[in-house]
Amino acid sequence: MTKKTRILFTIPNFDTAGSQYVLLAIIDKLDKSHFDVFIGVQKSQELIPNVVPDDHKMLIDYTGSFLKDIYSLAKVLYRFKIDLVHSWDYKSNFIEPIACRLAFTPYLYTKKNAAWSKRWFLKSLLSKHIAYNHPKMKSNFFNHFLLRNKVSFIHHGINLVQFKPIESNHKDEGVFKMCCIGNIGDNKNQLFILEQLKVLPEAIHLYLFGNADPVYLIKLKDFITKEQLHNRVHLREFVENDQLPELLNGFDLFLLVSRREGLPVSILEALACGVPVLCSESGGGTQYILAEEKGGVVFNLNQPEKFKESLLKFFNNKEYFHQKKKEATLTARKFDLLKEVKAYESLYLQL
């Protein structure tokens, strides 16, 4: 029998880490006849889903002592005979790549956000390889001669069996329903939508789903009260991933107005459900997804008039709206999860 490659996936937690659903989708589709999967978290080990056996779940308990934490992780890698570490940590911490070097274990991390600094450069330098998820990252971050030959472009994918158009009973006649799904906070910039909504037709309603930053939520509520938007803005709680396909199918338009993003999976999920997208140019990923504006429109946050003009076109022009719905599902097919998984499997074996 061929020895399986033992991969340790690291992620801060399965509570607040935004990449948890991307990671779980990849793990679900990995060829288990070739790969033996372990998961390590920095807190709340009990929240690791049962996608791996209990003895493949581990708590990487950082104490705050740099050297102690490096040696502690290196010992874990030795003890479990890990062949490869794939990190989904969003931070520039370089304890993991140093520990992997001590354990002679290849270290791969996926770059997901638009943050960059000297610490990110050092983390990249210490890594065996880096996967990045939208094309501008190579020129923005990895064009240095010490990095450019150790990177691979692997864009996110989604499960097209799970996310697809379905007949919905939740659409209200006479109301144009828009949604914004994700953390509610300054970077996601939901206040921008409210500022434009106040001068848009009464029939346009907005639904916000997600965990909210308390201070930012107060700003939103104060604005809603001031502009008397209570009947048109609907604040909702966080929605579990398995509920998203049915939820998305109940909306006419998906909004993403972030200041900065990597390659946002939320856009792909909406498109796969046949929901057109109106989103900000927030780092490169959105333009890559909506090449030639197939399935949606990309606008600049400094041009709110383009946002309103595009939104009104979706609202007023039924022919245009239905054209974008058809384009949405076609665009989503390019981002099939299976393509992402195959790319990672090939990279794992190469490393």
Secondary structure, DSSP 8 states (H G I E B T S, - for coil): ----EEEEEEES-SSS-TTHHHHHHHHHHS-TTTEEEEEEESS-GGGS-TTS-GGGEEE----S-HHHHHHHHHHHHHHTT-SEEEE---S---HHHHHHHHTT--EEEEE-SS---HHHHHHHHHSSEEEESSTHHHHHHS-STTTTTSEEE----B-TTTS-----S---TT-EEEEEES-BSTTTTHHHHHHHHTTS-TTEEEEEES-B-HHHHHHHHHHHHHTT-TTTEEEE----GGGHHHHHTT-SEEEE--SS-SS-HHHHHHHHTT--EEEE--SSHHHHHTGGGSSEEEE-TT-HHHHHHHHHHHHH-HHHHHHHHHHHHHHHGGGBHHHHHHHHHHHHHH-
